[in-house]
Amino acid sequence: MEEKISSELILNQWLKYHNTTIKEVEVKYPKELKKGTWFNYYPVTKEQYDEWNEWLIGYIKSITKLSIPRIKKELPWVRLDFAPNIIGENGKV
């Protein structure tokens, strides 16, 4: 049986920096989840984002067996739906 990429796992990987899960977000912010604005409540630092991004590349590679260059080429499409906001130097998203 072929394993599929899990959107829940991808989201939970960066929500871990906030000690929460997407299931908890669904309960806490149902309206924001439908509008797609819930991401604003869970930004990460640049370092956390870089760590999440490296994990994401490895995760996609383990499931798809695609090459790293190919994954990096397609990654912007994945980030559109799943990447966290990054906290800027001013402390804001």
N, C-alpha and C positions, 0 to 999 in steps of 0.2 A: 504494500500500500504506500502510495506516494505521500510524503509529508507536505503540507501547505504552509505558506508563510502566514503567521498569525498576527493580525493587526492588534489584537488585544495584548499580545506579548510585546510588540514594538512600543505601544503606548505605555504599558506598565514599566518598561525598562527605563523610561525617563521620569515617570511619575514616582519611581522609587526615591528620587531625590526629595520628594515631598511626603514620603511615607504614606502613600495612598495608592489606589488602583483605579482603573477605568470603571470598574463596577461601583466603587465608592463615589466617583465623580458623577456617574449616572443618577445616583440617589441624591447627591448634594446639589447638583446643578442641572436638573433635567431640561429646563428651558434654554439654558446656555449651550447645552449639548446639542439640541436641535438646531440652534442658530449657528453653532460652530465657534462661539466666543469663549468657551470654557478654557481654551488654551491660555488665555490671558491671566488666569488665576494660578498657573503653574509654570512660570518661567524658570530657566536654568542659567547658570553662569556659562561663560564661554568654555571653561575647562570641562564642565559637566556635559555640555553639548558635544565637544570633541570626543569625550569618552563614549557618549551614547552613539555618536556617528561611527566610531571605530567598531563598537559592538554590532551595530546595524550591518555594516559591511560584512563582518564575519558571519553574522546570522544568515544573511541572504546567501552568501557563498555556501554555507553548509546545507542549505535547503535546495538551492538551484544548481549548484556546481558550476556556475558561471565564473569567468575570470574576473579578477579584481578590476582591471581596466573597464570591462564591460559593465560591471556593477556600478562603478563610479560614473560612467556615462549615463546610466539610467536612474541613478540615485536622486537627482532633482525632482523627478516625478513622485518618488516615494516621499520625499521631504515635504512636498506640497500638502500631503494629507496627514503626515504623522510627526513632523518635526516640532519640537518645542520652541517657544519664543526664547530669545536670549536677552538676559539682563545687560543693559549697556553700562558704560562707565559711570553714568549719572545715577545708576541704581534703578532705572526705569526700563521698561520693555521698548 
